[in-house]
């Protein structure tokens, strides 16, 4: 059977995790803005590892909540179920967790939008390059000779 202290500990672990994960998202955003592709890739690898850690923490939280009789309850519902002393202990944790989650979501959304914008620019450049390359070939796939610039009558030597 789990205790309230274990529940508070796992909520504290979730807060710490979100704060660390938020830092990774900010680093990724900075790398995207500076076009540092290798740093973006490293941040994405850290994210993948972080997601596994988050799943583990969340399963632990769910297990503890279940043992405490709070299965499937939101934090607000839990606060309505506990006594005043426990509420005084849990409310600041829940508030901090909510704030950490909001900050993380904001950073993640910013990084995602920056990535999407960069990908849009890359796709536009690739489309332009492809169109230019397609103009260099005729319908049979043969390279076309570059067209000579129109000559002006003043270019003629006498």
N, C-alpha and C positions, 0 to 999 in steps of 0.2 A: 504494500500500500504506500502510495506517495503522500508527501506532506505539503503544506502550504509553502514551506521554505524551498522545497524542490521546484514548485511551480514558479515562485518568484525568481529562483535562480535561472530557470529556462527562459523566462521572459527577459531577464537581464542579458542572457546569452543572445537572444534574438535582437535585442537593442544593439549590443556590441557588433554583432554580425552585420546588421543593416548599416551601421556607421562605417564599418570597414568596406562594405560593398558600395556604399555611396561614394567613398573615396576612389574606388576603382572606376566607377561611372564618370566621376569628374576628370580623372586621368584620361579616360577614353575620349571624353568630349574635347579635352585639350589637344590630344593627339589627332583627332579628326580635324579640328580647326587648323592645326599646323601641318596637315597632310603627312603625318608620320605613320605610314601604313604598318610598319613592324610593331610600333607601340600599340596601335589599335588591335592588331592580332594578339599581342600578349595580353591586353586587357580582356579580350574575348575569351582567351583560354582561362584566365582567372575567374571570369564570370561562370564558365561552365563548371569549374570546380566548386565555386561558391553556391551554385544552384543545388548541387548534391548535398552540400553541408546544410543548406537551408531546409531541404527536404527532411534530413535527419533531425534537425532541431524541431521542425513542425510536428513530426511524428512523435517525438518525445513529449512535446507540449500536449498533443492530443491524448496521449496515454495518461499523462498526469491529470489532465482535466477529467478524463473518464473515471479514473480512480477516486477523484475528489467529488464525483457526482455532478460534474459540469459538462458532460459530453455534449458537443454541438452548440454550446452556449457562446454568445459573443461576450466580449469583455464587459460591456455595459450590463448585460444580464448577470454576469458573475458578480459585479459590484452590487447589484440589487439583492443578491442571495446571501452575501456575507455580513458578518456583524460589523459594527462601527470601527473597531480596532483593525480588523483585516482590511476594511475599505480604506482606512487611512494609509495602510501599507501598500495596497495594490493600486490605488488611483494614480499616484505619481508615476509608477512604473508603466501603467497603461497609457498615460498621457505622453510619456517619453517615447514609448514604442510607437504610438500614433504619429508623433512628430518625426521620428526617425524614418518611418515608412513614407510619410509625405515627402520628406527631403529626398529620399532615395528615388521615389517615383518621379519627382521633378527632374533630378539629374539624369535618370534613365531616359525620360522623354526627350530632354534636350539633346542628349547624345544620339538617340535614335533619329531625331529630326535632322541633325547635322550629317549623319551618315546618309540619310535619304537624299539630302540636297547634294552631297558630293557624288553619290551614285547617279543622280539625275544629270549632273554636269558631265560625268564620264560617259554616260549613255549618249548624250547630245554630241559630244566630241567623236565618239565612235560612229554614230550615224552620219555625221558630216564627212568623216574620213572614208566610210564605206561608199557614200554617194560620189565622192571625188574619184575613188578607185573605179567605180562602175562606169563613170564617164570616160575612162581611159580605154575601154573596150567596146567594140561594136557588138551587135546582136549575136554574131557567130562566135564571140569570145576572143576574137583577134584584137591585138593591141592596135589602137588607132594612132595615126600619126598626129602629132600636135598641129593644130591649125596655125598657120602663119598669121601674124598680126596684119591687119589691114594696112596697106601702104598708103602713105600720103604723097601727093604729087611733089611735095618739096623734098622727098627722100630720093627722087630720081636724079642720077648723075647725068650730066650732059657731056 
